[in-house]
Amino acid sequence: MTKDKVLIFDTTLRDGEQSPGATMSHAEKLEIAELLDDMGVDIIEAGFPIASEGDFNAVSEISKRAKSSTICGLARANYKDIDRCWEAVKHASSPRIHTFIGTSPLHRAIPNLDMDEMAERIHDTVTHARNLCDNVQWSPMDATRTEWDYLCRVVEIAIKAGATTINIPDTVGYTAPEESADLIRKLIATVPGADDVIFATHCHNDLGMATANSLAAVIGGARQIECTINGLGERAGNTALEEVVMALKIRGDIMPYETGIDTRKIMNISRRVATVSGFAVQFNKAIVGKNAFAHESGIHQDGMLKNAETFEIMRPEDVGLSGTSLPLGKHSGRAALRAKLSALGFDLADNQLNDVFVRFKDLADRKKEVFDDDLMALVYQNDSGEDRIKLTSLRVVCGTDGPQQADMVLNIDGADVKTTATGDGPVDATFNAVKALFPHAARLQLYQVQAVTEGTDAQATVLVRMEEEGRIATGQSADTDTVVASAKAYINAINRLLVRREKSAPGHDTKGVSYKDS
């Protein structure tokens, strides 16, 4: 690898999926991996193979399908984890084993290892991984809170044992940019053999500095950034892929490094990950937020009309948004729809286009104008033929004179059933109707509504998160009728819980893997 290249290591399918409620289905993981591969991600951490049969199968299948990306699996510092990881990634044309152990005083106490015992384990497990795979990454978890002398010692041990990439994680988002750069710089200057490996950085966002810390580490000499789409991840999340990639692209004056990422596909995968994970992108999110290219104040609008560079440091086209403001309408045909979708980064097969076109025409009959965000919502609208429960019809009665009422017909396992239910508002009545037709013990954790576009005829995107015996599932849907969108999102979440119920024991989806050997 040349020194002017920064490798992008995406861990959306591993660390990102560890966000409570963000668990993805097997098919969704394969889809996201394909999008990451197509976008030019160098390394995809596809999962934690020892965590579950589902994780193992997903990593294995992704390894077989990957075209360009290196496929990586995560393993704790024990032979069983590493062997299982290798079994999953060995099918890839470019496989990698990523093994880790917590090296800070707090983390050394978990497996009850002293410094010498841990050093020996690092040597033995990295050696074992290298005997299986030529491409081995090693991480001292909680590196930024590990004693300096001990960190240098274990990094040297890992390099001598055969690690080709040394990742320095800021596991709890504790460090600051200057410290991040200095740590990488000092390790490269101090540790024997450091010039022969790639140093990586993995930063969490607990103090809101993950992206800044990652870029500072690059300035300090790191040549691999670990990140996730939309910054998804444990607690406050991780470094966001879209942020570091665009920062490297725009600030080449202070960071003259390049990546192989096709930035025009960023918006596409951002919206897709938001849909399958159930974590909506906040409006003011850098790069991919709805307001990232929006200007409301008169001064800003005047400046934009005269010269777009006045208030925008990147073009919408750079991240995959359409450069025009021409919306489609009910008179638009398939050719116009295909052209618009192509401009947004979607290359749909004829049958997929026909499916979207039907929903587009239905939406266009209800809206004056159909905007880019509307189209993205249509493309990602969940309408799986495998769902056990489907909404057939819904009629609600609401207003100041109660009770609010929902007349509903559901198709459950191929048969239509109907009921009438009341509730404290139309949405509550609708959810009560679903529960009456399909009794369940799942608890509603989150109900969130946001408009996809502006206006009283805007599509509403509804996010529902539900919990059942430790399993968490999210559902999402968009419709110009907020209550209909709510019903579909609620049903979508139940369908996901049913899949998890069939495939796992209670608590399985919490990704609870201990640090101890298993």
ZAZAFI-970241 format. One record per residue (C-alpha): x, y, z. Coordinates in Angstrom, 2 decimals. Example, Ala and Ser with C-alpha at 12.3 -4.5 7.8 and 13.67 -1.06 7.14 Angstrom:
[[12.30, -4.50, 7.80]]
[[13.67, -1.06, 7.14]]
This chain:
[[0.00, 0.00, 0.00]]
[[1.32, 3.44, -0.88]]
[[1.65, 6.00, 1.90]]
[[-0.86, 8.35, 0.27]]
[[-3.73, 5.84, 0.55]]
[[-6.02, 5.53, 3.56]]
[[-7.85, 2.21, 3.81]]
[[-11.52, 2.30, 4.77]]
[[-12.50, -0.49, 7.17]]
[[-16.29, -0.59, 7.57]]
[[-17.72, -2.32, 10.63]]
[[-21.42, -1.50, 10.14]]
[[-22.25, -5.21, 10.03]]
[[-20.36, -5.89, 13.29]]
[[-20.02, -2.89, 15.60]]
[[-22.89, -1.05, 13.91]]
[[-25.25, -3.98, 14.34]]
[[-24.43, -4.08, 18.05]]
[[-26.58, -0.97, 18.53]]
[[-29.61, -2.16, 20.53]]
[[-32.41, -2.78, 18.05]]
[[-30.22, -2.57, 14.95]]
[[-29.97, -6.31, 14.36]]
[[-30.28, -7.06, 10.64]]
[[-31.68, -10.11, 8.90]]
[[-29.44, -12.42, 6.88]]
[[-30.71, -11.01, 3.59]]
[[-30.21, -7.43, 4.80]]
[[-26.61, -8.15, 5.81]]
[[-25.87, -9.59, 2.37]]
[[-27.43, -6.54, 0.73]]
[[-25.47, -4.04, 2.82]]
[[-22.23, -5.96, 2.24]]
[[-22.85, -5.86, -1.51]]
[[-23.41, -2.09, -1.37]]
[[-20.22, -1.60, 0.66]]
[[-18.23, -3.75, -1.77]]
[[-19.65, -1.86, -4.75]]
[[-18.86, 1.50, -3.12]]
[[-15.19, 0.60, -2.82]]
[[-14.77, -0.19, 0.89]]
[[-11.36, -1.80, 1.37]]
[[-12.21, -4.05, 4.32]]
[[-15.67, -5.14, 5.45]]
[[-15.90, -6.47, 9.00]]
[[-18.84, -8.73, 8.27]]
[[-19.54, -9.94, 11.79]]
[[-18.50, -11.85, 14.90]]
[[-18.67, -15.50, 13.75]]
[[-18.54, -17.08, 17.23]]
[[-21.46, -14.92, 18.46]]
[[-24.19, -16.95, 16.77]]
[[-24.97, -19.29, 13.90]]
[[-26.60, -16.33, 12.16]]
[[-23.42, -14.26, 12.37]]
[[-21.31, -17.20, 11.16]]
[[-23.57, -17.88, 8.20]]
[[-23.69, -14.21, 7.21]]
[[-19.90, -13.80, 7.35]]
[[-19.43, -17.02, 5.41]]
[[-21.89, -16.05, 2.67]]
[[-20.54, -12.50, 2.41]]
[[-17.04, -13.99, 2.05]]
[[-18.19, -16.09, -0.87]]
[[-19.94, -13.20, -2.62]]
[[-17.43, -10.36, -2.16]]
[[-15.91, -9.10, -5.39]]
[[-13.28, -6.57, -4.33]]
[[-13.34, -6.00, -0.57]]
[[-11.30, -7.88, 1.98]]
[[-13.73, -9.71, 4.29]]
[[-12.90, -9.68, 7.98]]
[[-14.34, -11.46, 10.99]]
[[-13.87, -10.59, 14.66]]
[[-12.46, -13.02, 17.24]]
[[-11.53, -12.80, 20.90]]
[[-8.08, -13.87, 22.00]]
[[-8.71, -17.61, 22.14]]
[[-8.25, -20.46, 19.70]]
[[-11.93, -21.39, 19.50]]
[[-12.95, -17.88, 18.40]]
[[-10.10, -17.63, 15.91]]
[[-10.79, -21.05, 14.38]]
[[-14.48, -20.22, 14.00]]
[[-13.61, -16.88, 12.44]]
[[-11.29, -18.54, 9.93]]
[[-13.95, -21.08, 8.99]]
[[-16.23, -18.16, 8.09]]
[[-13.81, -15.89, 6.21]]
[[-11.67, -18.49, 4.45]]
[[-14.06, -18.50, 1.48]]
[[-13.16, -14.89, 0.62]]
[[-10.67, -14.13, -2.12]]
[[-9.09, -11.75, 0.42]]
[[-9.79, -12.91, 4.02]]
[[-8.73, -11.28, 7.30]]
[[-8.89, -12.36, 10.93]]
[[-9.31, -9.56, 13.47]]
[[-8.49, -10.65, 17.01]]
[[-8.58, -8.44, 20.10]]
[[-8.13, -8.31, 23.84]]
[[-8.68, -5.52, 26.38]]
[[-5.30, -4.23, 27.57]]
[[-6.18, -1.38, 29.96]]
[[-6.16, -2.08, 33.73]]
[[-9.96, -2.16, 33.77]]
[[-10.11, -4.67, 30.92]]
[[-7.22, -6.84, 32.15]]
[[-9.24, -7.43, 35.31]]
[[-12.09, -9.04, 33.38]]
[[-10.22, -12.25, 32.41]]
[[-8.08, -11.84, 35.59]]
[[-4.76, -11.85, 33.69]]
[[-1.64, -10.06, 34.87]]
[[0.54, -8.21, 32.37]]
[[2.81, -11.17, 31.64]]
[[-0.06, -13.65, 31.26]]
[[-1.86, -11.33, 28.85]]
[[1.32, -10.73, 26.86]]
[[1.75, -14.49, 26.47]]
[[-1.85, -14.90, 25.36]]
[[-1.45, -12.14, 22.76]]
[[1.64, -13.85, 21.35]]
[[0.00, -17.28, 21.22]]
[[-3.33, -16.19, 19.72]]
[[-1.89, -13.82, 17.11]]
[[0.56, -16.56, 16.10]]
[[-2.33, -19.02, 15.80]]
[[-4.31, -16.58, 13.66]]
[[-1.31, -15.92, 11.41]]
[[-0.79, -19.66, 10.90]]
[[-4.31, -19.76, 9.47]]
[[-4.41, -16.48, 7.53]]
[[-1.75, -14.19, 6.05]]
[[-3.84, -11.09, 6.85]]
[[-4.21, -10.64, 10.61]]
[[-5.37, -7.53, 12.46]]
[[-4.83, -7.15, 16.18]]
[[-6.49, -4.66, 18.55]]
[[-5.62, -3.74, 22.14]]
[[-9.13, -2.84, 23.25]]
[[-9.27, 0.37, 25.33]]
[[-5.81, 1.28, 24.05]]
[[-6.23, 4.96, 24.91]]
[[-6.51, 4.05, 28.62]]
[[-3.68, 1.49, 28.57]]
[[-0.36, 2.32, 30.24]]
[[2.08, 3.65, 27.61]]
[[4.92, 1.21, 28.35]]
[[2.57, -1.78, 28.34]]
[[0.86, -0.65, 25.14]]
[[4.23, -0.46, 23.38]]
[[5.13, -3.89, 24.74]]
[[2.01, -5.68, 23.53]]
[[1.99, -3.92, 20.15]]
[[5.55, -5.13, 19.60]]
[[4.54, -8.66, 20.62]]
[[1.62, -8.65, 18.16]]
[[3.85, -7.42, 15.32]]
[[6.48, -10.10, 16.02]]
[[3.73, -12.76, 16.17]]
[[2.65, -11.85, 12.65]]
[[-0.04, -9.17, 12.83]]
[[-0.11, -7.13, 9.62]]
[[-2.45, -4.40, 10.91]]
[[-2.36, -2.89, 14.39]]
[[-5.61, -1.18, 15.30]]
[[-5.60, 1.32, 18.16]]
[[-9.16, 1.60, 19.53]]
[[-10.52, 4.50, 21.53]]
[[-13.10, 2.07, 22.87]]
[[-14.96, 4.48, 25.15]]
[[-14.52, 7.69, 23.15]]
[[-12.24, 9.14, 25.83]]
[[-9.40, 10.70, 23.86]]
[[-9.07, 14.07, 22.12]]
[[-7.71, 14.80, 18.60]]
[[-4.27, 16.00, 19.69]]
[[-3.86, 12.92, 21.88]]
[[-5.06, 10.65, 19.09]]
[[-2.49, 11.97, 16.62]]
[[0.30, 11.90, 19.20]]
[[-0.43, 8.32, 20.25]]
[[-0.16, 6.96, 16.71]]
[[2.90, 9.08, 15.98]]
[[4.71, 7.89, 19.12]]
[[3.85, 4.22, 18.55]]
[[5.24, 4.33, 15.02]]
[[8.40, 6.04, 16.26]]
[[8.89, 3.79, 19.32]]
[[7.79, 0.23, 18.59]]
[[10.25, -1.99, 16.69]]
[[8.75, -3.23, 13.42]]
[[6.11, -0.50, 13.31]]
[[7.21, 0.57, 9.83]]
[[6.31, -2.89, 8.50]]
[[2.62, -2.83, 9.49]]
[[-0.40, -0.62, 8.93]]
[[-1.68, 1.30, 11.93]]
[[-5.44, 1.72, 12.17]]
[[-7.77, 3.80, 14.33]]
[[-11.19, 2.87, 15.74]]
[[-12.88, 5.76, 17.53]]
[[-16.16, 5.87, 19.43]]
[[-18.26, 8.99, 19.68]]
[[-19.05, 9.24, 23.40]]
[[-17.76, 12.84, 23.55]]
[[-18.71, 13.68, 19.96]]
[[-15.11, 13.57, 18.71]]
[[-14.90, 10.25, 16.86]]
[[-14.44, 11.70, 13.37]]
[[-11.99, 14.35, 14.59]]
[[-9.99, 11.72, 16.48]]
[[-9.88, 9.41, 13.45]]
[[-8.66, 12.16, 11.12]]
[[-6.10, 13.28, 13.70]]
[[-4.82, 9.69, 13.85]]
[[-4.38, 9.76, 10.07]]
[[-2.33, 12.95, 10.40]]
[[-0.29, 11.07, 13.02]]
[[0.43, 8.23, 10.62]]
[[-2.55, 5.83, 10.72]]
[[-3.44, 4.49, 7.29]]
[[-6.68, 2.68, 8.08]]
[[-9.86, 4.18, 9.52]]
[[-12.49, 1.94, 11.12]]
[[-15.95, 3.42, 10.70]]
[[-19.63, 2.69, 10.10]]
[[-22.35, 4.02, 7.82]]
[[-24.21, 6.86, 9.57]]
[[-21.87, 6.45, 12.56]]
[[-23.96, 3.51, 13.80]]
[[-22.53, 1.60, 16.75]]
[[-22.31, 0.94, 20.47]]
[[-23.63, 3.69, 22.76]]
[[-23.12, 7.03, 20.93]]
[[-21.77, 5.25, 17.86]]
[[-18.57, 5.28, 15.83]]
[[-16.70, 7.39, 13.35]]
[[-19.04, 7.89, 10.37]]
[[-17.72, 6.63, 7.04]]
[[-19.30, 9.46, 5.09]]
[[-17.68, 12.10, 7.30]]
[[-14.09, 10.85, 7.13]]
[[-14.26, 10.07, 3.41]]
[[-15.59, 13.51, 2.48]]
[[-13.19, 15.24, 4.89]]
[[-10.24, 13.47, 3.24]]
[[-11.59, 14.43, -0.17]]
[[-12.21, 18.09, 0.63]]
[[-9.28, 18.84, 2.95]]
[[-6.50, 17.47, 0.78]]
[[-4.46, 20.53, 1.71]]
[[-3.79, 19.21, 5.20]]
[[-4.50, 15.51, 4.57]]
[[-3.12, 14.68, 1.11]]
[[-4.43, 11.12, 1.15]]
[[-7.02, 9.37, -0.97]]
[[-9.51, 6.54, -0.58]]
[[-11.06, 4.24, -3.13]]
[[-14.62, 5.14, -2.10]]
[[-17.12, 6.14, -4.78]]
[[-18.64, 9.05, -2.87]]
[[-21.60, 9.26, -5.26]]
[[-22.99, 6.13, -3.59]]
[[-22.82, 7.47, -0.05]]
[[-26.39, 8.79, 0.15]]
[[-27.81, 5.58, -1.27]]
[[-26.18, 3.30, 1.32]]
[[-26.83, 5.79, 4.13]]
[[-30.58, 5.66, 3.48]]
[[-30.54, 1.89, 3.13]]
[[-28.69, 1.31, 6.40]]
[[-31.11, 3.70, 8.12]]
[[-34.01, 1.63, 6.80]]
[[-32.75, -1.86, 7.67]]
[[-31.34, -0.84, 11.06]]
[[-34.35, 1.26, 12.02]]
[[-32.08, 4.14, 13.06]]
[[-33.26, 7.22, 11.20]]
[[-30.62, 9.74, 10.13]]
[[-30.95, 12.96, 12.11]]
[[-31.83, 15.98, 9.97]]
[[-28.65, 17.91, 10.81]]
[[-26.30, 14.94, 10.37]]
[[-23.15, 15.90, 8.47]]
[[-23.10, 14.91, 4.78]]
[[-26.22, 12.69, 4.75]]
[[-28.73, 14.57, 6.92]]
[[-31.85, 15.95, 5.28]]
[[-30.74, 19.51, 6.05]]
[[-27.11, 19.05, 4.96]]
[[-27.85, 20.85, 1.69]]
[[-30.85, 22.92, 2.84]]
[[-30.77, 26.73, 3.14]]
[[-33.61, 28.64, 4.76]]
[[-32.32, 32.07, 5.75]]
[[-32.60, 34.84, 3.17]]
[[-28.89, 35.64, 3.30]]
[[-27.98, 32.01, 2.65]]
[[-30.52, 31.62, -0.15]]
[[-29.32, 34.80, -1.83]]
[[-25.73, 33.61, -1.62]]
[[-26.61, 30.19, -3.00]]
[[-28.43, 31.69, -5.98]]
[[-25.39, 33.79, -6.83]]
[[-22.77, 31.11, -6.20]]
[[-23.42, 27.72, -4.60]]
[[-19.90, 27.65, -3.15]]
[[-20.83, 30.59, -0.92]]
[[-22.44, 28.26, 1.62]]
[[-21.67, 24.72, 0.39]]
[[-18.21, 23.13, 0.51]]
[[-19.38, 20.12, -1.51]]
[[-21.93, 19.53, -4.21]]
[[-25.04, 17.39, -3.63]]
[[-23.92, 15.32, -6.63]]
[[-20.71, 14.44, -4.78]]
[[-22.64, 12.22, -2.35]]
[[-25.29, 10.91, -4.73]]
[[-28.06, 13.48, -4.56]]
[[-29.63, 14.79, -7.75]]
[[-28.20, 18.14, -8.79]]
[[-31.55, 19.37, -10.05]]
[[-34.61, 20.48, -8.12]]
[[-37.07, 19.20, -10.72]]
[[-39.56, 16.91, -8.99]]
[[-41.54, 14.20, -10.73]]
[[-45.33, 14.21, -10.87]]
[[-48.29, 12.02, -11.74]]
[[-47.74, 12.50, -15.48]]
[[-44.16, 11.25, -15.37]]
[[-43.50, 7.88, -16.98]]
[[-41.15, 4.96, -16.41]]
[[-38.34, 6.51, -18.45]]
[[-38.34, 9.67, -16.34]]
[[-38.52, 7.63, -13.15]]
[[-35.64, 5.39, -14.24]]
[[-33.53, 8.42, -15.16]]
[[-34.20, 10.09, -11.83]]
[[-33.46, 6.91, -9.88]]
[[-30.26, 6.42, -11.86]]
[[-29.19, 9.95, -10.96]]
[[-29.81, 9.05, -7.32]]
[[-27.58, 5.97, -7.61]]
[[-30.23, 3.25, -8.05]]
[[-29.79, 0.78, -10.90]]
[[-33.02, -1.21, -10.76]]
[[-33.93, -4.30, -12.75]]
[[-37.13, -4.07, -14.82]]
[[-39.26, -5.94, -12.27]]
[[-37.92, -3.74, -9.44]]
[[-38.60, -0.61, -11.48]]
[[-42.16, -1.76, -12.19]]
[[-42.76, -2.34, -8.49]]
[[-41.45, 1.13, -7.58]]
[[-43.36, 2.68, -10.49]]
[[-46.67, 1.34, -9.16]]
[[-45.99, 2.87, -5.74]]
[[-44.72, 6.07, -7.38]]
[[-47.93, 6.55, -9.38]]
[[-50.02, 5.89, -6.28]]
[[-48.00, 8.47, -4.36]]
[[-48.08, 10.97, -7.23]]
[[-51.87, 10.80, -7.25]]
[[-51.84, 11.88, -3.60]]
[[-49.03, 14.47, -3.79]]
[[-48.49, 17.49, -6.02]]
[[-44.78, 16.78, -6.38]]
[[-42.60, 13.75, -5.68]]
[[-39.12, 14.72, -4.49]]
[[-35.83, 12.83, -4.30]]
[[-36.35, 11.83, -0.68]]
[[-39.82, 10.55, -1.55]]
[[-38.31, 8.31, -4.23]]
[[-35.69, 6.94, -1.84]]
[[-38.44, 6.10, 0.64]]
[[-40.36, 4.29, -2.12]]
[[-37.33, 2.24, -3.17]]
[[-36.72, 1.15, 0.41]]
[[-40.34, 0.57, 1.36]]
[[-40.60, -2.81, 3.05]]
[[-43.04, -5.10, 1.25]]
[[-41.60, -8.55, 1.85]]
[[-43.57, -11.48, 0.50]]
[[-42.22, -13.62, 3.39]]
[[-43.93, -11.66, 6.17]]
[[-46.48, -13.65, 8.16]]
[[-48.59, -10.57, 8.86]]
[[-49.68, -8.04, 6.23]]
[[-52.01, -5.06, 6.34]]
[[-54.97, -5.58, 4.03]]
[[-57.08, -2.55, 4.96]]
[[-57.41, 0.09, 7.64]]
[[-60.08, 2.68, 8.42]]
[[-59.84, 4.98, 11.43]]
[[-62.30, 7.30, 13.10]]
[[-60.79, 10.14, 15.12]]
[[-61.54, 13.65, 16.31]]
[[-62.65, 15.51, 19.40]]
[[-65.61, 13.21, 19.98]]
[[-64.22, 9.86, 21.09]]
[[-63.61, 7.09, 21.29]]
[[-61.10, 6.84, 18.46]]
[[-61.65, 3.68, 16.48]]
[[-59.75, 1.48, 14.04]]
[[-61.43, -0.99, 11.66]]
[[-58.67, -3.33, 10.45]]
[[-58.20, -6.33, 8.20]]
[[-54.92, -8.25, 8.46]]
[[-53.70, -11.15, 6.39]]
[[-52.10, -13.59, 8.82]]
[[-50.45, -16.69, 7.37]]
[[-52.52, -16.28, 4.20]]
[[-55.93, -15.77, 5.80]]
[[-57.79, -12.47, 6.26]]
[[-59.02, -11.62, 9.76]]
[[-60.73, -8.44, 10.90]]
[[-61.58, -6.53, 14.03]]
[[-62.58, -3.15, 15.42]]
[[-60.63, -1.62, 18.29]]
[[-60.63, 1.65, 20.20]]
[[-57.82, 3.57, 21.81]]
[[-56.47, 6.86, 23.06]]
[[-56.04, 8.33, 19.59]]
[[-56.03, 6.77, 16.11]]
[[-52.52, 5.29, 16.38]]
[[-53.24, 3.68, 19.75]]
[[-56.49, 2.27, 18.35]]
[[-54.60, 0.92, 15.34]]
[[-51.96, -0.78, 17.48]]
[[-54.70, -2.23, 19.70]]
[[-56.38, -3.67, 16.61]]
[[-53.14, -5.38, 15.55]]
[[-52.71, -6.81, 19.04]]
[[-56.29, -8.07, 19.07]]
[[-55.81, -9.89, 15.77]]
[[-52.31, -11.13, 16.57]]
[[-51.84, -11.31, 20.37]]
[[-48.25, -10.79, 21.51]]
[[-46.26, -9.74, 24.58]]
[[-43.90, -7.33, 22.81]]
[[-43.47, -3.93, 24.46]]
[[-43.37, -0.72, 22.42]]
[[-40.06, 1.03, 23.21]]
[[-40.08, 3.81, 20.64]]
[[-42.56, 5.44, 18.29]]
[[-41.15, 8.17, 16.06]]
[[-42.63, 10.10, 13.14]]
[[-40.85, 12.37, 10.71]]
[[-41.84, 13.90, 7.39]]
[[-39.84, 12.75, 4.38]]
[[-40.55, 16.00, 2.53]]
[[-42.35, 19.24, 3.33]]
[[-46.02, 20.09, 2.98]]
[[-49.31, 18.78, 4.26]]
[[-49.18, 16.02, 1.63]]
[[-45.71, 14.89, 2.67]]
[[-44.87, 11.25, 3.20]]
[[-44.48, 10.39, 6.86]]
[[-41.77, 7.93, 7.84]]
[[-42.66, 6.07, 11.03]]
[[-40.13, 4.17, 13.13]]
[[-41.27, 1.64, 15.71]]
[[-38.98, -0.24, 18.09]]
[[-40.31, -3.20, 20.09]]
[[-38.87, -5.55, 22.72]]
[[-39.83, -9.11, 23.59]]
[[-37.92, -11.22, 26.14]]
[[-34.66, -9.45, 25.47]]
[[-35.06, -9.41, 21.70]]
[[-35.32, -6.02, 20.06]]
[[-36.69, -5.36, 16.59]]
[[-37.46, -2.23, 14.62]]
[[-39.97, -1.55, 11.90]]
[[-40.18, 1.35, 9.49]]
[[-42.61, 2.46, 6.80]]
[[-43.51, 5.56, 4.79]]
[[-46.92, 6.75, 3.62]]
[[-48.77, 10.03, 3.12]]
[[-51.18, 8.72, 5.75]]
[[-49.35, 8.76, 9.08]]
[[-51.68, 6.20, 10.65]]
[[-51.21, 3.78, 7.75]]
[[-47.44, 4.25, 7.98]]
[[-47.70, 3.60, 11.74]]
[[-49.65, 0.39, 11.20]]
[[-47.17, -0.89, 8.61]]
[[-44.16, -0.03, 10.78]]
[[-45.72, -1.74, 13.80]]
[[-46.52, -4.86, 11.77]]
[[-43.04, -4.81, 10.25]]
[[-41.51, -4.83, 13.75]]
[[-43.71, -7.76, 14.81]]
[[-42.69, -9.72, 11.70]]
[[-39.04, -9.16, 12.57]]
[[-39.63, -10.30, 16.15]]
[[-41.26, -13.47, 14.83]]
[[-38.17, -14.22, 12.77]]
[[-35.93, -13.67, 15.79]]
[[-38.23, -15.76, 17.99]]
[[-37.92, -18.70, 15.61]]
[[-34.15, -18.42, 15.18]]
[[-32.95, -17.67, 18.70]]
[[-33.45, -18.17, 22.38]]
[[-34.50, -15.21, 24.55]]
[[-31.78, -12.58, 24.73]]
[[-29.88, -13.94, 21.72]]
[[-30.15, -10.72, 19.74]]
[[-28.44, -8.73, 22.47]]
[[-25.10, -9.95, 21.07]]
[[-24.01, -10.86, 24.59]]
[[-20.55, -12.39, 24.12]]
[[-18.38, -12.37, 27.24]]
[[-14.66, -11.72, 27.33]]
[[-13.99, -15.12, 28.83]]
[[-12.95, -18.10, 26.71]]
[[-15.91, -20.06, 25.46]]
